[in-house]
Amino acid sequence: MQQSSARVQSPSAPERPATAARRCDTCAVRERAVCAALSPEVLDLYSREGRIQVVPRGKTLVWEGEEASLVANVIEGVLKLSTSTSDGREQIVGVVYPADFIGRPFGERSQHSVTALVDSKVCLFPRTMFDRLAREHPDLEHQLLARALDELDRARRWMLLLGRKSASERVASFLLEMSTRLAGPADDVPLDSFELPLDRQQIADVLGLTIETVSRQLSALRAAGVIELPGRRALLIRARGQLAQLAGD
């Protein structure tokens, strides 16, 4: 995969403890992130090592195959996980949202690139420090295991989507997934109106479809009154129940 996006700078010295503690207290994803189960004492150690990093749209935080020197919690925005095929084409293999965890603890190399789809914000940690904290504090290690199992469940559902569902079911499932994952941290109710973080070509890549098929399916949903497309990426779900039926849920 061509490394055309500019690299995000690596973490500098950590913030002073008082500043870091205040940052954790006001963190928008504090209750949903991997650090949610940490005791106040361990959270204090954790927060001293973190650093907030803004990742502008199109910037790459981690490159596939490079040394796995960082892990991160997503605070704001949406980022894609991608890998490259033998002929250099990009394949999007996942999308991460606020409160999701990025990186490969206990690993030497990054398995995919991580690039911001929209302006994003992450809380970065040196991977070696994070590994040490995880070994020393079972609560953090258990959270990592729970996250890994959740990702495994999500990957299995995605295998079903790609292997068994029709094009219309895939697009409907994708829209429902977006509406759920883009909901704010204080509200578990899925969004009815939101901006798609992926363009139609990227949606096609994720769903294993062509861009023409994605466009046709979106147009069909709009014609049926299930959704509206008021802008280039804006989407409004008008009939959630019907969309769920079309998704095969």
C-alpha positions as CSV (number, residue, x, y, z in Angstrom):
1,M,0.0,0.0,0.0
2,Q,1.4,3.4,-0.9
3,Q,2.2,5.5,2.1
4,S,0.7,8.7,0.6
5,S,-0.8,10.0,3.8
6,A,1.4,12.1,6.1
7,R,2.5,10.4,9.2
8,V,1.2,11.6,12.5
9,Q,3.9,12.6,14.9
10,S,4.9,10.1,17.6
11,P,4.1,10.9,21.2
12,S,6.2,13.4,23.0
13,A,6.8,13.7,26.7
14,P,3.6,12.9,28.8
15,E,1.6,15.7,30.3
16,R,2.1,16.7,33.9
17,P,0.1,14.4,36.3
18,A,-2.4,17.0,37.3
19,T,-3.2,17.9,33.7
20,A,-3.5,14.2,32.8
21,A,-5.8,13.4,35.7
22,R,-8.1,16.3,34.8
23,R,-8.1,15.0,31.2
24,C,-9.2,11.5,32.3
25,D,-11.9,13.0,34.6
26,T,-13.5,14.8,31.7
27,C,-12.9,12.2,28.9
28,A,-16.0,11.8,26.8
29,V,-15.4,8.0,26.5
30,R,-14.2,7.4,30.0
31,E,-17.0,4.9,30.9
32,R,-16.7,2.9,27.7
33,A,-13.0,2.8,26.9
34,V,-10.6,0.0,27.9
35,C,-9.6,2.0,31.0
36,A,-13.2,2.0,32.4
37,A,-12.6,-0.8,34.9
38,L,-9.4,0.6,36.3
39,S,-9.1,1.6,40.0
40,P,-8.4,5.3,40.7
41,E,-4.8,4.4,41.6
42,V,-4.1,2.4,38.4
43,L,-6.0,5.1,36.3
44,D,-3.6,7.7,37.8
45,L,-0.6,5.7,36.5
46,Y,-2.3,5.1,33.2
47,S,-3.2,8.8,32.7
48,R,0.3,10.0,33.3
49,E,1.6,8.1,30.3
50,G,-1.2,9.1,27.8
51,R,-1.1,12.0,25.4
52,I,-4.0,13.5,23.3
53,Q,-3.3,13.5,19.6
54,V,-5.5,15.1,16.9
55,V,-5.5,13.1,13.7
56,P,-6.8,15.2,10.8
57,R,-8.9,13.5,8.1
58,G,-6.7,11.5,5.7
59,K,-3.7,11.3,8.1
60,T,-2.3,7.9,9.0
61,L,-1.6,7.1,12.7
62,V,0.0,3.7,12.2
63,W,1.4,2.0,9.1
64,E,1.0,-1.7,8.3
65,G,4.2,-3.6,9.0
66,E,5.9,-1.0,11.1
67,E,7.0,-1.5,14.7
68,A,4.0,-1.6,17.0
69,S,5.2,1.3,19.2
70,L,1.8,2.8,20.1
71,V,-1.7,1.9,21.3
72,A,-4.6,4.3,21.6
73,N,-8.2,4.9,22.7
74,V,-10.3,6.7,20.2
75,I,-11.9,9.8,21.8
76,E,-13.6,11.4,18.8
77,G,-14.0,10.6,15.1
78,V,-13.8,7.5,13.0
79,L,-10.7,5.7,11.6
80,K,-10.3,2.9,9.1
81,L,-8.1,-0.2,9.5
82,S,-6.6,-1.3,6.2
83,T,-4.2,-3.7,4.7
84,S,-2.6,-4.0,1.3
85,T,-2.9,-6.8,-1.2
86,S,0.1,-8.3,-3.1
87,D,-0.5,-5.9,-6.0
88,G,-0.7,-2.8,-3.8
89,R,-4.4,-2.4,-3.6
90,E,-5.9,-1.2,-0.3
91,Q,-8.5,-3.4,1.5
92,I,-10.4,-1.9,4.4
93,V,-10.7,-4.6,7.1
94,G,-12.3,-2.6,9.8
95,V,-13.6,0.7,11.1
96,V,-13.1,2.1,14.7
97,Y,-15.2,4.5,16.6
98,P,-15.1,6.5,19.8
99,A,-14.2,4.3,22.8
100,D,-12.6,1.7,20.5
101,F,-9.1,0.6,21.1
102,I,-6.3,0.8,18.5
103,G,-3.1,-1.1,18.4
104,R,-1.6,-4.5,19.1
105,P,-0.6,-5.0,22.8
106,F,2.2,-7.6,23.2
107,G,2.9,-7.6,19.5
108,E,6.0,-6.5,17.6
109,R,4.5,-5.3,14.3
110,S,1.3,-3.6,13.2
111,Q,-0.9,-5.8,11.2
112,H,-2.7,-3.0,9.4
113,S,-2.6,0.8,8.8
114,V,-4.8,3.1,10.8
115,T,-6.0,6.2,9.0
116,A,-8.6,8.9,10.0
117,L,-11.7,9.0,7.9
118,V,-12.8,12.2,9.6
119,D,-11.0,14.6,11.9
120,S,-10.4,12.5,14.9
121,K,-8.8,12.6,18.4
122,V,-7.1,9.7,20.2
123,C,-5.3,9.2,23.5
124,L,-1.9,7.6,22.7
125,F,0.2,5.4,24.9
126,P,3.6,3.8,24.4
127,R,3.0,0.2,23.7
128,T,5.7,-1.1,26.0
129,M,4.3,0.9,28.9
130,F,0.8,-0.4,28.2
131,D,2.0,-4.0,28.0
132,R,3.7,-3.5,31.4
133,L,0.6,-2.0,33.0
134,A,-1.6,-4.8,31.6
135,R,0.7,-7.5,33.0
136,E,0.8,-5.8,36.4
137,H,-3.0,-5.0,36.7
138,P,-5.5,-7.8,36.0
139,D,-8.4,-5.3,35.5
140,L,-6.7,-3.8,32.4
141,E,-5.7,-7.2,31.1
142,H,-9.3,-8.5,31.5
143,Q,-10.6,-5.4,29.7
144,L,-8.3,-6.2,26.8
145,L,-9.5,-9.8,26.7
146,A,-13.2,-8.6,26.7
147,R,-12.4,-6.2,23.8
148,A,-10.7,-9.0,21.9
149,L,-13.7,-11.3,22.3
150,D,-16.1,-8.5,21.2
151,E,-14.0,-7.9,18.1
152,L,-14.0,-11.7,17.4
153,D,-17.8,-11.7,17.7
154,R,-18.0,-8.7,15.3
155,A,-15.7,-10.4,12.8
156,R,-17.9,-13.5,12.8
157,R,-21.0,-11.4,12.2
158,W,-19.1,-9.7,9.3
159,M,-18.2,-13.1,7.9
160,L,-21.9,-13.9,7.8
161,L,-22.7,-10.6,6.1
162,L,-20.0,-11.1,3.4
163,G,-20.6,-14.8,2.9
164,R,-24.4,-15.2,3.0
165,K,-26.2,-11.8,2.7
166,S,-27.3,-10.3,-0.6
167,A,-26.2,-6.8,-1.7
168,S,-29.3,-5.2,-0.4
169,E,-28.9,-6.9,3.0
170,R,-25.3,-5.9,3.2
171,V,-26.0,-2.2,2.6
172,A,-28.9,-2.2,5.0
173,S,-26.8,-3.9,7.7
174,F,-24.0,-1.4,7.1
175,L,-26.3,1.6,7.6
176,L,-27.7,0.1,10.8
177,E,-24.1,-0.6,12.1
178,M,-23.2,3.0,11.4
179,S,-26.2,4.4,13.2
180,T,-25.4,2.4,16.2
181,R,-21.6,2.9,16.4
182,L,-21.8,6.6,15.7
183,A,-24.2,7.2,18.6
184,G,-22.7,9.5,21.3
185,P,-21.2,8.1,24.5
186,A,-24.0,9.4,26.7
187,D,-26.8,8.0,24.5
188,D,-27.2,4.3,23.6
189,V,-30.0,5.1,21.2
190,P,-28.9,4.7,17.5
191,L,-28.8,7.8,15.4
192,D,-31.4,8.4,12.7
193,S,-29.4,11.2,11.1
194,F,-25.7,11.1,10.6
195,E,-22.8,11.7,8.2
196,L,-21.4,8.6,6.6
197,P,-17.6,8.5,7.4
198,L,-16.9,6.4,4.3
199,D,-17.5,7.4,0.7
200,R,-19.3,5.1,-1.6
201,Q,-16.1,3.5,-3.0
202,Q,-15.0,2.7,0.6
203,I,-18.4,1.3,1.5
204,A,-18.1,-0.9,-1.6
205,D,-14.7,-2.1,-0.5
206,V,-15.9,-2.9,3.0
207,L,-18.9,-4.8,1.8
208,G,-17.3,-6.6,-1.1
209,L,-19.4,-4.9,-3.6
210,T,-18.9,-2.5,-6.6
211,I,-19.5,1.2,-6.2
212,E,-22.3,0.9,-8.8
213,T,-24.1,-1.7,-6.7
214,V,-23.8,0.4,-3.5
215,S,-25.2,3.5,-5.4
216,R,-28.1,1.4,-6.7
217,Q,-28.9,0.0,-3.3
218,L,-28.9,3.5,-1.7
219,S,-31.1,4.9,-4.4
220,A,-33.5,2.0,-4.0
221,L,-33.7,2.6,-0.3
222,R,-34.4,6.3,-0.9
223,A,-37.0,5.5,-3.5
224,A,-38.8,3.2,-1.0
225,G,-38.8,5.9,1.6
226,V,-36.6,4.0,4.0
227,I,-33.8,6.6,4.0
228,E,-33.1,10.1,2.7
229,L,-29.8,11.4,1.3
230,P,-30.0,15.1,1.9
231,G,-26.3,15.7,1.2
232,R,-23.1,14.2,-0.2
233,R,-22.6,12.0,2.8
234,A,-25.6,12.9,5.0
235,L,-28.1,10.1,5.6
236,L,-31.4,10.1,7.4
237,I,-33.1,6.8,8.4
238,R,-36.9,7.2,7.9
239,A,-38.1,3.7,8.6
240,R,-35.7,1.9,10.9
241,G,-37.9,-1.2,11.3
242,Q,-38.1,-1.6,7.5
243,L,-34.4,-1.2,7.2
244,A,-33.8,-3.9,9.8
245,Q,-36.1,-6.2,7.9
246,L,-34.2,-5.6,4.7
247,A,-30.9,-6.3,6.6
248,G,-32.3,-9.7,7.6
249,D,-32.2,-8.9,11.3
